[in-house]
């Protein structure tokens, strides 16, 4: 058992687990919120890994003991029980090894974050806007199935319906780690409602999934923010056109890639409560800066290993939705299914699961596990 290469990879983890357990109770560590959150996440990951490792060790020990019993025992009933235990534990070993290998892969620190999901109609005019609306509904229904919170931050409607652009804030457990595979261009093939001769048209909409930044991820000098307040416009309501609930944020930011200064302008009129609108505008500012400041990091990662996760390049079509055939095809992994109505109603988990499996296989190959 001691010669197991997998167990050799696990050496020293118990000591690190105990060390972190002590650190996260230290008042000075608790006061450093960024360090505390990082250590807490590492503690939880190690706890899961060590539980799996202990189970794996027990399987190996039980197999050895059963073999020893088989070698010295003459009672046929006990020998049969020993053989059964060997067979059962030996069959379970490969599954536990695969589970531990996946746990040994360093987690993407972004995976646990909430996201900002942007959908924009692309080529195809009115039909692209309608498809963007279909995608918006698909993701909304999927998030409802997952029990995640979904809130529309802003939108621009298409002339014939749907959206030219719609932006969501999505909160929940492991949201970015799940939805990050959706970034890219989604293509639709169907007969548009405006088509009079029944011809199939191809349109597209782009999806961008951005990890939402926490307050301590990005440094913002709030004293340099300029705020403007204005009255919201809308269909009616007690506060519409009477209270300055709408907010406009202006902030001078230095782009870390070009080193040039640019003014960021963000408007928020989502609620009739001015403080809440200010809070949401600040969250969008943090997310914008976070996304741009981490683009270089993402580019470095992409250059070191080929990954299925889009880094925001919208030139590659990742998925096709063919309505005449009732087919969805994900071009990254050659995944094709024929349950388009259910898929458009938010039943997309199976496709995401296949993408996760494919990426994990790629990671295992790179980590030589």
C-alpha positions, -999 to 999 in steps of 0.1 A, spaced: 0 0 0 29 24 8 42 20 -27 10 34 -43 19 64 -65 -14 80 -57 -8 78 -20 26 93 -25 9 123 -41 -12 127 -9 17 128 15 19 159 36 -17 169 31 -27 159 66 -2 183 81 -13 211 58 -50 204 68 -41 207 105 -21 238 98 -49 256 81 -74 244 108 -52 264 133 -48 294 111 -85 300 104 -91 304 141 -63 330 145 -79 365 150 -52 381 128 -61 358 99 -98 364 104 -92 401 103 -75 397 69 -107 389 50 -90 380 17 -66 356 33 -93 341 55 -116 333 26 -87 318 6 -77 295 36 -113 285 43 -118 274 7 -85 254 8 -96 238 41 -129 226 26 -111 213 -4 -85 194 17 -112 180 39 -130 165 9 -98 151 -5 -86 136 28 -120 119 33 -116 103 -1 -80 94 6 -89 77 39 -116 57 22 -90 47 -5 -65 36 22 -92 16 39 -100 -2 7 -64 -12 2 -60 -23 38 -92 -44 37 -79 -61 4 -46 -69 20 -62 -83 52 -87 -104 31 -58 -118 11 -39 -127 43 -70 -144 56 -75 -163 24 -39 -176 26 -42 -191 61 -79 -199 65 -92 -234 58 -129 -227 65 -146 -225 32 -173 -201 44 -147 -176 57 -127 -180 25 -158 -173 4 -164 -141 25 -128 -131 20 -130 -136 -18 -162 -116 -19 -146 -87 0 -116 -87 -23 -138 -86 -54 -160 -58 -41 -131 -36 -29 -110 -42 -60 -140 -32 -82 -143 0 -62 -106 10 -63 -106 24 -99 -136 47 -91 -120 60 -60 -87 66 -78 -104 86 -105 -123 106 -79 -91 114 -60 -73 123 -92 -100 149 -100 -98 163 -65 -60 166 -69 -65 190 -99 -62 225 -86 -96 242 -86 -102 273 -107 -104 300 -80 -131 317 -101 -155 287 -101 -173 295 -68 -181 331 -79 -214 345 -90 -216 357 -126 -227 385 -149 -243 368 -179 -244 390 -211 -264 379 -242 -263 400 -274 -280 394 -307 -254 390 -335 -258 385 -372 -294 380 -384 -312 412 -375 -346 407 -359 -342 370 -358 -309 373 -339 -327 394 -313 -355 368 -310 -329 341 -305 -312 361 -279 -345 363 -261 -349 325 -264 -314 320 -249 -323 344 -221 -354 324 -213 -334 291 -215 -308 303 -190 -334 318 -167 -353 284 -166 -320 266 -160 -311 288 -131 -346 283 -116 -340 245 -117 -307 250 -99 -322 273 -73 -300 302 -82 -310 339 -80 -315 357 -113 -318 394 -117 -319 414 -149 -294 443 -147 -302 459 -180 -317 452 -214 -324 466 -249 -354 451 -267 -354 441 -304 -378 457 -328 -397 425 -334 -392 411 -299 -364 394 -280 -334 414 -270 -306 433 -288 -288 429 -254 -297 416 -220 -275 414 -189 -282 392 -159 -267 389 -124 -268 353 -112 -261 342 -77 -258 308 -62 -234 278 -55 -206 273 -80 -223 294 -107 -193 304 -127 -178 269 -125 -210 257 -141 -219 284 -166 -184 293 -178 -188 267 -206 -216 288 -222 -193 317 -233 -191 320 -271 -213 323 -302 -245 303 -303 -259 297 -338 -296 290 -346 -310 275 -378 -347 279 -383 -375 296 -403 -379 331 -389 -414 344 -382 -408 371 -408 -399 345 -435 -428 342 -460 -413 314 -482 -404 289 -455 -367 292 -459 -343 283 -431 -321 311 -420 -290 311 -398 -286 337 -371 -264 340 -341 -262 355 -306 -231 358 -284 -230 348 -247 -204 361 -223 -201 347 -188 -181 369 -165 -171 360 -129 -186 387 -105 -159 405 -86 -161 406 -48 -154 440 -31 -118 429 -20 -108 416 -55 -106 451 -71 -93 483 -56 -116 512 -63 -111 547 -49 -147 555 -42 -138 591 -35 -130 595 -72 -164 583 -83 -187 609 -97 -224 603 -91 -253 618 -110 -289 612 -100 -319 614 -122 -356 605 -124 -363 570 -139 -386 568 -169 -411 540 -172 -447 529 -177 -458 544 -144 -456 539 -107 -455 559 -75 -419 570 -78 -414 571 -116 -406 607 -128 -410 620 -92 -379 607 -73 -343 608 -84 -339 571 -79 -318 565 -111 -280 567 -107 -252 573 -131 -216 564 -122 -185 579 -138 -150 566 -129 -116 572 -144 -98 539 -147 -63 529 -160 -63 499 -183 -36 475 -170 -29 463 -206 -26 496 -225 -19 518 -195 -43 543 -209 -70 561 -188 -106 558 -198 -139 569 -183 -163 541 -172 -199 551 -174 -226 530 -157 -263 537 -153 -286 518 -130 -324 523 -128 -334 488 -118 -351 496 -85 -370 526 -71 -345 527 -43 -315 550 -49 -291 533 -24 -298 499 -40 -292 513 -75 -259 527 -62 -249 494 -48 -257 476 -80 -238 502 -101 -207 497 -78 -210 459 -83 -211 463 -121 -180 486 -119 -161 461 -98 -170 433 -123 -160 454 -153 -126 462 -138 -121 427 -126 -128 412 -160 -103 435 -178 -76 433 -152 -78 395 -152 -78 392 -190 -40 389 -192 -42 362 -166 -68 343 -187 -47 348 -218 -17 333 -201 -37 303 -189 -52 298 -224 -17 298 -240 -4 271 -216 -32 247 -220 -60 241 -244 -93 245 -226 -129 242 -235 -137 273 -215 -141 304 -237 -121 334 -226 -144 358 -243 -134 353 -279 -167 355 -297 -154 345 -331 -158 307 -325 -192 292 -328 -196 268 -299 -231 254 -304 -258 251 -331 -295 249 -324 -312 234 -355 -350 237 -352 -361 218 -383 -342 187 -371 -349 193 -334 -311 191 -329 -285 207 -306 -248 202 -315 -219 214 -293 -190 217 -317 -163 216 -290 -169 180 -280 -191 167 -309 -221 164 -286 -254 160 -304 -289 154 -290 -324 157 -304 -344 171 -275 -344 208 -286 -377 218 -270 -366 205 -236 -332 221 -240 -346 255 -248 -368 251 -217 -336 250 -196 -328 213 -196 -291 219 -205 -273 201 -176 -265 170 -196 -245 191 -221 -227 209 -194 -219 176 -177 -203 163 -209 -182 195 -212 -170 191 -176 -160 155 -182 -141 164 -213 -123 192 -196 -114 171 -166 -100 144 -189 -78 171 -205 -67 184 -171 -58 148 -159 -38 144 -191 -19 176 -185 -13 168 -148 0 134 -157 -24 117 -132 
